[in-house]
Amino acid sequence: MADESAADRRVRTKDALARACAELEDRRALLRETGAEAVLDRLLSVVRSGGDVEPELDELHETLLQCGDAAGLYGDGLRGPGARPDVLPAADRADVVFLCPASRCSRLWWPDESREESPTCSLSGEALRWARV
């Protein structure tokens, strides 16, 4: 995407990681059915090692599209401009939110009083960091 600025690319990458995280098991099931699960495993490995995830995100996005997922990881306009998973605040939410431990993804998790343990990242397995909103 030549017209995309570096800042836009970072947001796009964070949002794609957020989608991968939010829909991890559904994506894994689709990829398992088509024999392409290794693509997801490569992304998870890079996330856990702290490396540059863009090549793996691009590969996973393309693989998902080939497997019949109409939106892939980047959405390709199907979710509307600026649509992001789990990032819109609700008025009845707490003033604390859990965020990506490495600030690599845009997803957030609202505290859940029914959970006693701290939430963890679906991709890296690390404990989420909390922040005040």
KEVORO-742023 format. One record per residue: z, x, y of N, C-alpha, C in turn. Coordinates in nm, 4 decimals, m for minus. Layout:
<nodes>
NODE,n.c3,n.c1,n.c2,ca.c3,ca.c1,ca.c2,c.c3,c.c1,c.c2
NODE,Z,X,Y,Z,X,Y,Z,X,Y
...
</nodes>
This chain:
<nodes>
NODE,n.c3,n.c1,n.c2,ca.c3,ca.c1,ca.c2,c.c3,c.c1,c.c2
NODE,0.0000,0.0826,m0.1169,0.0000,0.0000,0.0000,0.0000,0.0877,0.1241
NODE,m0.1154,0.1198,0.1717,m0.1297,0.2124,0.2829,m0.0734,0.1571,0.4135
NODE,m0.0785,0.0269,0.4337,m0.0315,m0.0328,0.5580,0.1201,m0.0505,0.5624
NODE,0.1861,m0.0228,0.4557,0.3296,m0.0453,0.4453,0.4067,0.0739,0.5025
NODE,0.5012,0.0480,0.5925,0.5825,0.1558,0.6494,0.6847,0.2026,0.5460
NODE,0.7438,0.3184,0.5719,0.8465,0.3714,0.4813,0.9650,0.2756,0.4738
NODE,1.0015,0.2164,0.5859,1.1137,0.1209,0.5864,1.0789,m0.0030,0.5050
NODE,0.9558,m0.0524,0.5181,0.9134,m0.1683,0.4395,0.9133,m0.1354,0.2911
NODE,0.8709,m0.0149,0.2580,0.8666,0.0275,0.1174,1.0085,0.0340,0.0600
NODE,1.1047,0.0838,0.1392,1.2439,0.0894,0.0921,1.2983,m0.0508,0.0651
NODE,1.2696,m0.1436,0.1554,1.3152,m0.2815,0.1364,1.2484,m0.3416,0.0135
NODE,1.1202,m0.3188,m0.0017,1.0466,m0.3697,m0.1176,1.1047,m0.3140,m0.2474
NODE,1.1371,m0.1851,m0.2470,1.1960,m0.1218,m0.3649,1.3334,m0.1797,m0.3950
NODE,1.4169,m0.1942,m0.2922,1.5502,m0.2521,m0.3122,1.5417,m0.3941,m0.3654
NODE,1.4500,m0.4725,m0.3114,1.4349,m0.6108,m0.3564,1.3831,m0.6170,m0.5003
NODE,1.2928,m0.5270,m0.5355,1.2418,m0.5232,m0.6731,1.3523,m0.4852,m0.7707
NODE,1.4352,m0.3878,m0.7329,1.5496,m0.3525,m0.8181,1.6457,m0.4696,m0.8311
NODE,1.6647,m0.5429,m0.7216,1.7525,m0.6595,m0.7260,1.6981,m0.7638,m0.8227
NODE,1.5675,m0.7860,m0.8214,1.5076,m0.8819,m0.9154,1.5216,m0.8335,m1.0591
NODE,1.5000,m0.7049,m1.0799,1.5146,m0.6501,m1.2153,1.6569,m0.6697,m1.2645
NODE,1.7532,m0.6464,m1.1775,1.8938,m0.6608,m1.2121,1.9289,m0.8074,m1.2398
NODE,1.8884,m0.8957,m1.1494,1.9239,m1.0369,m1.1607,1.8620,m1.1026,m1.2836
NODE,1.7465,m1.0534,m1.3249,1.6726,m1.1173,m1.4334,1.6544,m1.0234,m1.5523
NODE,1.7484,m0.9315,m1.5686,1.7342,m0.8249,m1.6674,1.7099,m0.8776,m1.8090
NODE,1.7929,m0.9675,m1.8558,1.7803,m1.0128,m1.9947,1.6549,m1.0959,m2.0171
NODE,1.6149,m1.1765,m1.9181,1.4898,m1.2522,m1.9307,1.3701,m1.1579,m1.9362
NODE,1.3717,m1.0566,m1.8508,1.2619,m0.9580,m1.8506,1.2589,m0.8827,m1.9826
NODE,1.3766,m0.8435,m2.0307,1.3833,m0.7702,m2.1581,1.3265,m0.8550,m2.2717
NODE,1.3609,m0.9836,m2.2736,1.3117,m1.0718,m2.3797,1.1588,m1.0815,m2.3769
NODE,1.1018,m1.0974,m2.2576,0.9559,m1.1043,m2.2453,0.8915,m0.9747,m2.2917
NODE,0.9456,m0.8633,m2.2482,0.8892,m0.7339,m2.2864,0.9052,m0.7064,m2.4352
NODE,1.0156,m0.7505,m2.4929,1.0380,m0.7327,m2.6369,0.9321,m0.8098,m2.7159
NODE,0.9019,m0.9324,m2.6702,0.8007,m1.0153,m2.7375,0.6642,m0.9483,m2.7385
NODE,0.6346,m0.8723,m2.6367,0.5025,m0.8106,m2.6243,0.5013,m0.6637,m2.6644
NODE,0.6146,m0.6129,m2.7085,0.6220,m0.4738,m2.7526,0.6221,m0.3726,m2.6392
NODE,0.6592,m0.4163,m2.5185,0.6541,m0.3273,m2.4020,0.7926,m0.2976,m2.3455
NODE,0.8954,m0.3124,m2.4254,1.0328,m0.2944,m2.3787,1.0625,m0.1532,m2.3299
NODE,0.9880,m0.0547,m2.3774,1.0108,0.0847,m2.3374,0.9917,0.1043,m2.1874
NODE,0.9076,0.0231,m2.1251,0.8848,0.0333,m1.9803,1.0151,0.0031,m1.9060
NODE,1.0856,m0.0992,m1.9490,1.2139,m0.1341,m1.8880,1.3173,m0.0256,m1.9159
NODE,1.3188,0.0252,m2.0357,1.4139,0.1316,m2.0699,1.3932,0.2560,m1.9840
NODE,1.2676,0.2885,m1.9524,1.2409,0.4037,m1.8647,1.2969,0.3794,m1.7245
NODE,1.2810,0.2578,m1.6739,1.3372,0.2262,m1.5420,1.4887,0.2402,m1.5443
NODE,1.5529,0.1854,m1.6452,1.6988,0.1938,m1.6548,1.7449,0.3385,m1.6616
NODE,1.6723,0.4203,m1.7329,1.7078,0.5617,m1.7433,1.7010,0.6305,m1.6071
NODE,1.5966,0.6016,m1.5301,1.5824,0.6626,m1.3977,1.6894,0.6107,m1.3027
NODE,1.7198,0.4814,m1.3088,1.8268,0.4250,m1.2248,1.9567,0.4968,m1.2536
NODE,1.9894,0.5123,m1.3812,2.1166,0.5743,m1.4205,2.1228,0.7217,m1.3847
NODE,2.0074,0.7876,m1.3781,2.0070,0.9302,m1.3427,1.9997,0.9514,m1.1918
NODE,1.9757,0.8446,m1.1163,1.9687,0.8562,m0.9714,1.8350,0.9038,m0.9188
NODE,1.7327,0.9009,m1.0032,1.6005,0.9485,m0.9618,1.5216,0.8467,m0.8812
NODE,1.4018,0.8860,m0.8419,1.3101,0.7999,m0.7677,1.2580,0.6923,m0.8622
NODE,1.2857,0.5664,m0.8308,1.2521,0.4562,m0.9206,1.1158,0.3932,m0.8922
NODE,1.0521,0.4302,m0.7821,0.9275,0.3623,m0.7445,0.8196,0.3680,m0.8532
NODE,0.7917,0.4823,m0.9151,0.6876,0.4825,m1.0187,0.7214,0.3893,m1.1361
NODE,0.8475,0.3881,m1.1770,0.8877,0.3018,m1.2877,0.8854,0.1546,m1.2478
NODE,0.9238,0.1241,m1.1231,0.9154,m0.0144,m1.0750,0.7705,m0.0613,m1.0741
NODE,0.6806,0.0248,m1.0249,0.5386,m0.0110,m1.0229,0.4870,m0.0359,m1.1643
NODE,0.5241,0.0513,m1.2568,0.4800,0.0363,m1.3953,0.5365,m0.0917,m1.4568
NODE,0.6648,m0.1192,m1.4332,0.7250,m0.2404,m1.4875,0.6620,m0.3646,m1.4255
NODE,0.6378,m0.3616,m1.2951,0.5730,m0.4742,m1.2276,0.4378,m0.5048,m1.2924
NODE,0.3550,m0.4029,m1.3077,0.2224,m0.4219,m1.3669,0.2317,m0.4706,m1.5108
NODE,0.3264,m0.4170,m1.5858,0.3444,m0.4584,m1.7250,0.3865,m0.6043,m1.7318
NODE,0.4790,m0.6452,m1.6455,0.5226,m0.7853,m1.6431,0.4055,m0.8776,m1.6115
NODE,0.3228,m0.8398,m1.5149,0.2058,m0.9216,m1.4829,0.1131,m0.9338,m1.6031
NODE,0.0916,m0.8233,m1.6752,0.0057,m0.8246,m1.7934,0.0653,m0.9088,m1.9058
NODE,0.1986,m0.9194,m1.9073,0.2673,m0.9968,m2.0117,0.2779,m1.1452,m1.9762
NODE,0.2237,m1.1839,m1.8615,0.2232,m1.3246,m1.8253,0.3255,m1.3664,m1.7221
NODE,0.4035,m1.2741,m1.6702,0.4994,m1.3053,m1.5643,0.4204,m1.3118,m1.4332
NODE,0.4129,m1.4295,m1.3733,0.3274,m1.4494,m1.2563,0.3755,m1.3751,m1.1325
NODE,0.5047,m1.3482,m1.1207,0.5589,m1.2847,m1.0005,0.5824,m1.1359,m1.0164
NODE,0.6028,m1.0889,m1.1377,0.6377,m0.9486,m1.1569,0.7670,m0.9167,m1.0838
NODE,0.7839,m0.7941,m1.0415,0.9045,m0.7554,m0.9675,0.8879,m0.7691,m0.8174
NODE,0.7662,m0.7602,m0.7690,0.7446,m0.7626,m0.6252,0.7189,m0.9024,m0.5715
NODE,0.7057,m0.9999,m0.6600,0.6880,m1.1372,m0.6171,0.5458,m1.1738,m0.5835
NODE,0.4695,m1.0802,m0.5316,0.3297,m1.1033,m0.4946,0.3085,m1.2341,m0.4196
NODE,0.4028,m1.2645,m0.3286,0.3884,m1.3813,m0.2428,0.4290,m1.5124,m0.3057
NODE,0.4662,m1.5134,m0.4315,0.4991,m1.6388,m0.4978,0.6331,m1.6960,m0.4525
NODE,0.7181,m1.6135,m0.3979,0.8506,m1.6596,m0.3574,0.8602,m1.6773,m0.2066
NODE,0.7531,m1.6609,m0.1375,0.7534,m1.6781,0.0074,0.7915,m1.5494,0.0770
NODE,0.7532,m1.5374,0.2022,0.7836,m1.4143,0.2752,0.9330,m1.3943,0.2926
NODE,0.9782,m1.2755,0.2606,1.1186,m1.2414,0.2796,1.2126,m1.2973,0.1755
NODE,1.1615,m1.3647,0.0728,1.2505,m1.4209,m0.0295,1.3177,m1.3073,m0.1047
NODE,1.4478,m1.3129,m0.1126,1.5240,m1.2068,m0.1775,1.6273,m1.2706,m0.2688
NODE,1.6523,m1.2116,m0.3850,1.7460,m1.2706,m0.4798,1.8907,m1.2562,m0.4352
NODE,1.9608,m1.3663,m0.4318,2.1052,m1.3670,m0.4079,2.1482,m1.2907,m0.2839
NODE,2.0805,m1.3066,m0.1728,2.1242,m1.2357,m0.0543,2.1585,m1.3275,0.0621
NODE,2.1397,m1.4567,0.0477,2.1706,m1.5469,0.1575,2.3163,m1.5900,0.1510
NODE,2.3921,m1.5722,0.2606,2.5331,m1.6093,0.2581,2.5519,m1.7600,0.2585
NODE,2.6560,m1.8045,0.1961,2.6916,m1.9459,0.1969,2.8182,m1.9616,0.2799
NODE,2.8283,m2.0732,0.3495,2.9411,m2.0949,0.4403,3.0742,m2.0993,0.3681
NODE,3.0748,m2.1415,0.2436,3.2011,m2.1554,0.1720,3.2384,m2.0308,0.0922
NODE,3.1708,m1.9213,0.1132,3.1970,m1.7977,0.0388,3.3109,m1.7187,0.1010
NODE,3.3648,m1.6278,0.0221,3.4718,m1.5389,0.0682,3.4163,m1.4401,0.1704
NODE,3.5050,m1.3672,0.2356,3.4594,m1.2694,0.3338,3.4386,m1.1322,0.2717
NODE,3.4372,m1.1258,0.1397,3.4118,m1.0014,0.0672,3.2931,m1.0250,m0.0255
NODE,3.2110,m0.9249,m0.0405,3.0958,m0.9331,m0.1278,3.0860,m0.8031,m0.2071
NODE,3.0326,m0.8094,m0.3266,3.0100,m0.6906,m0.4083,2.8638,m0.6494,m0.3942
NODE,2.8411,m0.5190,m0.3763,2.7075,m0.4651,m0.3523,2.6719,m0.3582,m0.4548
NODE,2.5458,m0.3234,m0.4569,2.4958,m0.2176,m0.5442,2.5797,m0.0914,m0.5243
NODE,2.6257,m0.0277,m0.6308,2.7107,0.0902,m0.6163,2.6418,0.2084,m0.5493
NODE,2.5105,0.2158,m0.5603,2.4371,0.3286,m0.5020,2.3533,0.2863,m0.3813
NODE,2.3699,0.1638,m0.3366,2.2915,0.1095,m0.2233,2.1416,0.1187,m0.2474
NODE,2.1000,0.1067,m0.3713,1.9589,0.1173,m0.4052,1.8915,m0.0183,m0.4160
NODE,1.9696,m0.1235,m0.4299,1.9125,m0.2557,m0.4489,1.9718,m0.3518,m0.3479
NODE,1.9009,m0.4584,m0.3171,1.9432,m0.5523,m0.2128,2.0248,m0.6692,m0.2655
NODE,2.0450,m0.6753,m0.3935,2.1182,m0.7879,m0.4502,2.2653,m0.7798,m0.4130
NODE,2.3293,m0.8960,m0.4060,2.4730,m0.8979,m0.3846,2.5355,m1.0017,m0.4753
NODE,2.6643,m0.9862,m0.4985,2.7392,m1.0763,m0.5849,2.8604,m1.1252,m0.5086
NODE,2.8780,m1.2555,m0.5073,2.9958,m1.3134,m0.4425,3.1118,m1.3072,m0.5396
NODE,3.2329,m1.2868,m0.4918,3.3497,m1.2836,m0.5806,3.3607,m1.4143,m0.6592
NODE,3.4059,m1.4017,m0.7791,3.4233,m1.5170,m0.8667,3.5690,m1.5173,m0.9115
NODE,3.6434,m1.6173,m0.8684,3.7872,m1.6212,m0.8983,3.8147,m1.6315,m1.0472
NODE,3.7198,m1.6770,m1.1249,3.7422,m1.6892,m1.2688,3.7301,m1.5554,m1.3417
NODE,3.6747,m1.4548,m1.2743,3.6604,m1.3215,m1.3343,3.7787,m1.2351,m1.2961
NODE,3.8406,m1.1748,m1.3937,3.9507,m1.0840,m1.3651,3.9026,m0.9415,m1.3444
NODE,3.7980,m0.9008,m1.4149,3.7474,m0.7646,m1.4024,3.6467,m0.7565,m1.2888
NODE,3.6292,m0.6359,m1.2367,3.5310,m0.6143,m1.1315,3.3913,m0.6229,m1.1912
NODE,3.2959,m0.6789,m1.1170,3.1598,m0.6869,m1.1693,3.0958,m0.5491,m1.1758
NODE,2.9980,m0.5362,m1.2639,2.9260,m0.4100,m1.2793,2.7768,m0.4339,m1.2597
NODE,2.7063,m0.3277,m1.2265,2.5622,m0.3327,m1.2093,2.4952,m0.3523,m1.3452
NODE,2.4042,m0.4470,m1.3529,2.3326,m0.4718,m1.4778,2.2422,m0.3562,m1.5174
NODE,2.1968,m0.2787,m1.4189,2.1042,m0.1698,m1.4468,2.1741,m0.0389,m1.4799
NODE,2.2749,m0.0021,m1.4003,2.3389,0.1283,m1.4198,2.4699,0.1203,m1.4973
NODE,2.5322,0.0034,m1.4986,2.6617,m0.0116,m1.5641,2.7785,0.0300,m1.4770
NODE,2.7525,0.0773,m1.3556,2.8585,0.1205,m1.2651,2.9275,m0.0006,m1.2015
NODE,3.0551,0.0189,m1.1652,3.1283,m0.0857,m1.0937,3.0640,m0.1061,m0.9576
NODE,3.0551,m0.2315,m0.9161,2.9986,m0.2622,m0.7847,3.0981,m0.2249,m0.6766
NODE,3.0465,m0.1916,m0.5595,3.1341,m0.1622,m0.4465,3.1500,m0.2899,m0.3672
NODE,3.2636,m0.3050,m0.3021,3.2833,m0.4256,m0.2236,3.2757,m0.3933,m0.0759
NODE,3.2402,m0.4932,0.0001,3.2285,m0.4792,0.1449,3.2676,m0.6104,0.2099
NODE,3.3146,m0.6016,0.3313,3.3458,m0.7218,0.4094,3.2196,m0.7723,0.4768
NODE,3.2068,m0.9033,0.4829,3.0902,m0.9619,0.5516,3.1326,m1.0238,0.6828
</nodes>
